[in-house]
C-alpha cells in the first residue's frame, strides 16, 4: 500500500515488511484456537441450525417463513372486530384520536372524583338521619 493511497496516515505508521510463513501460520493457528464453536454460532444465528443438506437449506428456510406467514394470517382472520372488543371493555369506546385518549381518561377520572366529592359534601349529617328515622340514636354511621 503506497502512502499516496492514505494521505492522512504518516508513512512511519505503515509496516511494509513481509510476514514470514511461520508468523503467518502462528497467527492463523492463534485465530483458529479462538474461533467460536458451531453451537455458539448457531445460538447467535450466524450458522443455520438445521440438519438439511446445504442445497435444501434455502428451501427449508422459505418453507418455514411461509408457515409463519400462514400462521399469522390465520391468527389475523380470527381476530375479533373492534366493536366486539369495545363491548368486552378491552378497547375504550372513544372517538378521540389515540394520542388524546389518555388525556380523555384522566379528565373522566377527575370528573368522577369531583362528582363524588360533591355528593359527599351534600350527604346528610347523622343527626338528620336520626330525625328521619333512618338511623337509631346510638348507631355509628361511619362503620
C-alpha positions in Angstrom: 0.0 0.0 0.0 1.6 3.3 -1.0 1.5 6.4 1.1 -0.4 8.3 -1.7 -3.4 6.0 -1.1 -3.7 7.1 2.5 -2.6 10.8 2.7 -3.9 11.2 6.3 -1.7 8.5 7.7 2.0 9.2 8.4 4.3 7.0 6.4 6.1 5.8 9.6 3.0 4.0 10.9 2.6 1.7 7.9 4.6 -1.5 8.2 5.6 -2.7 4.7 7.8 -5.6 5.9 6.8 -9.0 4.6 5.3 -11.5 7.1 7.3 -14.7 7.3 5.4 -18.0 6.7 6.0 -19.1 10.3 4.4 -15.9 11.7 1.5 -16.3 9.3 1.0 -19.9 10.4 1.2 -19.0 14.1 -1.3 -16.1 13.6 -3.7 -18.4 11.8 -3.4 -21.1 14.5 -4.0 -18.5 17.2 -7.1 -17.3 15.4 -8.4 -20.8 14.9 -8.0 -21.6 18.6 -10.1 -18.5 19.5 -12.7 -19.4 16.9 -16.2 -20.0 18.4 -17.6 -23.5 18.2 -20.5 -24.4 15.9 -23.1 -24.4 18.7 -22.2 -20.9 19.7 -22.5 -19.7 16.1 -25.9 -21.4 15.9 -27.1 -19.8 19.1 -26.1 -16.4 17.7 -27.9 -17.2 14.4 -24.8 -17.0 12.4 -25.0 -20.6 11.2 -28.3 -22.2 10.4 -29.4 -24.7 13.0 -30.6 -27.4 10.6 -29.9 -31.0 9.6 -30.8 -30.4 6.0 -28.3 -30.5 3.2 -26.9 -27.2 2.2 -28.7 -27.3 -1.2 -32.0 -27.7 0.6 -31.4 -25.1 3.4 -32.7 -22.2 1.4 -35.9 -24.1 0.5 -36.4 -25.2 4.1 -36.0 -21.6 5.2 -38.5 -20.4 2.6 -41.0 -23.1 3.8 -40.5 -22.0 7.4 -41.1 -18.4 6.5 -44.3 -19.4 4.6 -45.5 -21.4 7.5 -45.1 -18.4 9.8 -46.9 -16.2 7.3 -49.8 -18.6 7.1 -50.0 -18.9 10.9 -50.0 -15.1 11.2 -52.7 -14.8 8.5 -54.9 -17.4 10.3 -54.5 -15.5 13.6 -55.5 -12.2 12.0 -58.5 -13.8 10.4 -59.7 -15.0 13.9 -59.0 -11.6 15.4 -62.2 -10.0 16.9 -63.6 -6.9 15.4 -63.2 -3.5 17.1 -66.9 -3.4 18.1 -66.6 -6.7 19.9 -63.5 -5.5 21.8 -65.4 -2.4 22.8 -68.3 -4.5 24.1 -65.9 -6.6 26.1 -64.3 -3.5 27.6 -60.9 -4.3 26.1 -60.8 -1.2 23.9 -62.2 2.1 25.1 -65.4 3.4 23.4 -63.9 6.6 22.2 -63.9 8.6 19.0 -60.9 10.7 20.2 -57.6 10.4 18.5 -55.4 7.8 20.1 -52.9 10.5 21.2 -55.7 12.2 23.2 -57.3 9.1 24.7 -55.0 9.1 27.7 -55.9 12.7 28.5 -59.6 11.9 27.9 -59.4 9.1 30.5 -57.7 11.4 33.0 -60.4 14.0 32.5 -63.1 11.4 33.0 -61.4 10.2 36.2 -61.1 13.7 37.6 -64.8 14.4 36.7 -65.8 11.3 38.6 -63.7 12.3 41.6 -65.2 15.8 41.6 -68.8 14.4 41.4 -68.1 12.0 44.2 -66.6 14.9 46.3 -69.8 17.0 45.7 -72.1 14.1 46.6 -70.1 13.5 49.8 -70.4 17.2 50.8 -74.2 17.1 50.2 -74.5 13.9 52.3 -76.9 14.3 55.2 -75.5 14.5 58.7 -76.0 11.6 61.2 -78.4 13.9 63.3 -80.6 14.4 60.2 -80.7 10.7 59.6 -81.7 10.0 63.2 -84.5 12.6 62.9 -85.8 11.0 59.7 -85.7 7.6 61.4 -83.1 6.1 59.1 -80.6 5.7 61.9 -81.1 4.8 65.5 -79.8 7.1 68.3 -76.6 5.1 69.3 -75.8 3.8 65.8 -72.5 4.8 64.3 -72.8 5.5 60.5 -69.1 5.6 59.8 -68.5 1.8 60.4 
